[in-house]
């Protein structure tokens, strides 16, 4: 049987593409989601991928969720920390709630989820952790002090944890997408996309969710066993590190 992969935020956008790619490759997949029951159930019906609802910013909810996944499918061998939210505002207008919500989901969520599968991965001497950060965690973005801070924190988390996992057969890597043609991005007015966003991307187009999924699939594979603590920048040449 295939390995068990758990994808947070796994029923929409980039997360959905990752979940589907894993299933196509023979993984047993669990897709977490936080809020949209209608779309999650439609995704489950369409793909046959099991969906599980909890908020990754809540440690106890994560503990219960992981326990449910492992009871239904098996011990988690691959974890993709993809769940993320935005609460954009210029810093002088940003509220503590906007800051805390984004940090809670986009950074603390990594701790919560990874902490709950880490011991099992250590015991089995195998694991794959892939954290979905962002181009804006690398370069910063006006109006996103909360989001950029969280996504930059994801990269520090990745590099530190990679050093702890290496001797136990656990790799920890990150992917930093640029502008990807998800439902959220395609909702941006066409004039803004064509005049302000796409001209900044040297390849001249948005990325596709499936292109990010292929990066994640590689990092989860046995072929990537010598790669840990690394970041793949998938942004069409918009930003180089």
C-alpha positions as CSV (number, residue, x, y, z in Angstrom):
1,X,0.0,0.0,0.0
2,X,1.1,3.6,-0.6
3,X,2.4,5.9,2.0
4,X,0.0,8.1,4.0
5,X,0.1,11.8,3.1
6,X,-1.8,14.5,5.0
7,X,-2.3,17.8,3.3
8,X,-3.6,20.8,5.3
9,X,-5.8,23.2,3.4
10,X,-5.9,20.2,1.0
11,X,-9.3,20.7,-0.6
12,X,-8.9,23.9,-2.6
13,X,-6.3,25.7,-4.7
14,X,-2.7,24.6,-4.4
15,X,-3.7,22.1,-1.6
16,X,-6.2,20.4,-3.8
17,X,-3.7,20.0,-6.6
18,X,-1.2,18.5,-4.1
19,X,-3.8,16.1,-2.7
20,X,-4.8,15.0,-6.2
21,X,-1.2,14.5,-7.3
22,X,-0.5,12.3,-4.3
23,X,-3.5,10.2,-5.0
24,X,-2.5,9.7,-8.6
25,X,0.9,8.5,-7.4
26,X,-0.6,5.9,-5.2
27,X,-0.5,7.6,-1.8
28,X,-3.3,7.2,0.7
29,X,-4.3,10.8,1.1
30,X,-6.1,12.8,3.8
31,X,-7.1,16.4,3.0
32,X,-7.7,18.8,5.9
33,X,-9.9,21.8,5.6
34,X,-11.0,24.5,8.1
35,X,-14.3,26.0,7.0
36,X,-16.0,25.5,3.7
37,X,-18.0,22.3,4.2
38,X,-19.8,22.5,0.8
39,X,-16.6,22.7,-1.2
40,X,-14.8,20.1,0.9
41,X,-17.6,17.5,0.4
42,X,-17.7,18.3,-3.3
43,X,-14.0,17.7,-3.5
44,X,-14.3,14.4,-1.6
45,X,-17.1,13.2,-3.9
46,X,-15.2,14.2,-7.0
47,X,-11.8,12.8,-6.1
48,X,-12.5,10.0,-3.6
49,X,-10.0,11.7,-1.2
50,X,-11.0,11.6,2.5
51,X,-11.5,15.0,4.0
52,X,-11.1,16.0,7.7
53,X,-12.2,19.3,9.3
54,X,-10.1,21.1,11.9
55,X,-8.4,24.4,12.5
56,X,-4.6,24.1,12.3
57,X,-4.1,27.0,14.7
58,X,-5.7,25.0,17.5
59,X,-3.3,22.4,19.0
60,X,-6.0,20.2,20.6
61,X,-8.1,20.3,17.4
62,X,-5.0,19.2,15.5
63,X,-4.4,16.4,17.9
64,X,-7.9,15.1,17.5
65,X,-7.7,15.5,13.7
66,X,-4.4,13.7,13.3
67,X,-5.7,10.9,15.5
68,X,-8.8,10.6,13.3
69,X,-6.7,10.5,10.1
70,X,-4.4,7.8,11.5
71,X,-7.3,5.7,12.7
72,X,-8.9,5.9,9.3
73,X,-5.9,5.7,7.0
74,X,-2.7,4.9,8.9
75,X,0.3,6.7,10.5
76,X,1.2,10.0,8.7
77,X,4.4,9.5,6.7
78,X,4.2,12.7,4.6
79,X,2.9,16.0,5.9
80,X,2.3,19.0,3.7
81,X,1.7,22.2,5.7
82,X,-0.2,24.1,3.2
83,X,-3.1,25.8,5.1
84,X,-2.9,29.5,5.1
85,X,-4.9,32.7,5.4
86,X,-4.5,36.4,4.6
87,X,-5.7,39.4,6.6
88,X,-4.1,42.1,4.6
89,X,-3.8,45.7,5.9
90,X,-1.2,48.5,6.0
91,X,0.7,48.2,9.2
92,X,-0.6,51.4,10.8
93,X,-4.2,50.0,10.3
94,X,-3.4,46.3,11.2
95,X,-5.2,45.1,14.2
96,X,-3.9,42.6,16.8
97,X,-6.6,40.2,15.6
98,X,-5.4,40.4,12.0
99,X,-1.8,39.8,13.2
100,X,-2.7,36.9,15.5
101,X,-5.0,35.1,13.1
102,X,-2.4,35.0,10.4
103,X,0.5,34.0,12.7
104,X,-1.8,31.4,14.3
105,X,-2.6,29.6,11.0
106,X,0.4,30.3,8.9
107,X,3.2,29.8,11.4
108,X,1.9,28.2,14.7
109,X,-0.1,25.8,12.5
110,X,3.2,24.4,11.3
111,X,4.3,23.7,14.9
112,X,1.0,22.2,15.8
113,X,0.8,19.8,12.9
114,X,4.4,18.8,12.7
115,X,4.7,18.3,16.4
116,X,1.9,15.8,16.4
117,X,3.5,13.6,13.6
118,X,7.1,14.1,14.5
119,X,7.5,11.4,17.1
120,X,6.0,8.7,14.9
121,X,8.3,9.7,12.0
122,X,11.3,9.5,14.3
123,X,10.2,6.0,15.6
124,X,9.8,4.8,12.0
125,X,13.0,6.4,10.8
126,X,11.2,8.0,7.9
127,X,9.2,11.2,7.2
128,X,8.7,13.9,4.7
129,X,7.6,17.4,5.8
130,X,7.0,20.0,3.1
131,X,6.0,23.5,4.1
132,X,4.3,25.8,1.7
133,X,5.8,29.3,2.3
134,X,5.5,32.2,-0.2
135,X,7.5,34.5,-2.4
136,X,6.3,37.2,0.1
137,X,8.1,35.4,2.9
138,X,11.3,35.8,1.0
139,X,11.0,39.4,-0.2
140,X,8.3,40.9,1.9
141,X,5.2,42.6,0.7
142,X,3.6,45.9,1.5
143,X,0.3,45.5,3.3
144,X,1.3,42.0,4.4
145,X,3.5,42.4,7.5
146,X,1.7,39.6,9.2
147,X,1.7,37.2,6.2
148,X,5.3,38.0,5.3
149,X,6.5,37.5,8.9
150,X,4.7,34.2,9.1
151,X,5.9,32.9,5.8
152,X,9.5,33.9,6.6
153,X,9.1,32.1,9.9
154,X,8.1,29.0,8.0
155,X,11.5,29.0,6.3
156,X,13.4,29.4,9.6
157,X,11.3,26.5,11.0
158,X,12.1,24.4,7.9
159,X,15.9,24.9,8.2
160,X,16.0,24.3,12.0
161,X,13.9,21.2,11.9
162,X,15.7,19.7,9.0
163,X,18.8,19.5,11.1
164,X,17.0,17.6,13.8
165,X,15.3,15.2,11.5
166,X,18.2,14.3,9.2
167,X,19.7,11.5,11.4
168,X,16.2,9.9,11.7
169,X,15.4,9.8,8.0
170,X,13.1,12.8,8.0
171,X,13.5,15.5,5.5
172,X,12.0,19.0,5.9
173,X,11.8,21.3,2.9
174,X,9.8,24.3,1.8
175,X,8.2,25.5,-1.4
176,X,7.8,29.2,-2.1
177,X,5.1,29.8,-4.7
178,X,4.8,33.1,-6.5
179,X,1.6,34.2,-8.1
180,X,-0.4,31.0,-8.8
181,X,-3.6,30.8,-10.8
182,X,-5.8,29.7,-7.9
183,X,-9.5,30.8,-7.5
184,X,-8.3,33.6,-5.1
185,X,-5.7,35.0,-7.5
186,X,-8.0,34.8,-10.5
187,X,-10.6,36.8,-8.6
188,X,-8.2,39.8,-8.8
189,X,-9.6,42.2,-11.4
190,X,-8.2,41.3,-14.9
191,X,-6.8,44.8,-15.4
192,X,-4.8,44.5,-12.2
193,X,-3.5,41.1,-13.1
194,X,-2.5,42.1,-16.7
195,X,-1.1,45.5,-15.9
196,X,0.5,45.2,-12.4
197,X,1.1,41.5,-11.6
198,X,1.9,39.5,-14.7
199,X,4.4,42.1,-16.0
200,X,6.5,41.5,-12.9
201,X,6.8,37.8,-13.7
202,X,9.6,37.1,-16.3
203,X,7.9,34.0,-17.7
204,X,4.9,36.2,-18.5
205,X,2.1,34.2,-16.9
206,X,0.7,33.0,-13.6
207,X,1.8,29.6,-12.3
208,X,-0.5,26.7,-12.1
209,X,-1.4,24.8,-8.9
210,X,-0.2,21.6,-10.6
211,X,3.3,23.1,-11.0
212,X,3.5,23.6,-7.2
213,X,2.1,20.0,-6.7
214,X,4.9,18.6,-8.8
215,X,7.5,20.3,-6.6
216,X,5.9,18.9,-3.5
217,X,5.6,15.4,-5.1
218,X,9.3,15.4,-5.8
219,X,10.3,16.5,-2.3
220,X,8.0,13.7,-0.9
221,X,9.6,11.0,-3.0
222,X,12.5,8.6,-2.2
223,X,14.4,10.4,-5.0
224,X,14.6,13.5,-2.8
225,X,16.1,11.7,0.3
226,X,19.4,13.8,0.1
227,X,17.5,17.1,0.0
228,X,16.6,18.7,3.3
229,X,16.5,22.2,4.7
230,X,16.0,23.5,1.2
231,X,13.6,25.9,-0.5
232,X,12.3,25.6,-4.0
233,X,11.3,29.0,-5.4
234,X,8.5,28.5,-7.9
235,X,7.8,32.0,-9.0
236,X,8.5,32.3,-12.7
237,X,11.7,34.2,-12.2
238,X,10.0,37.0,-10.2
239,X,12.4,36.8,-7.3
240,X,15.8,35.1,-6.8
241,X,17.4,34.2,-3.5
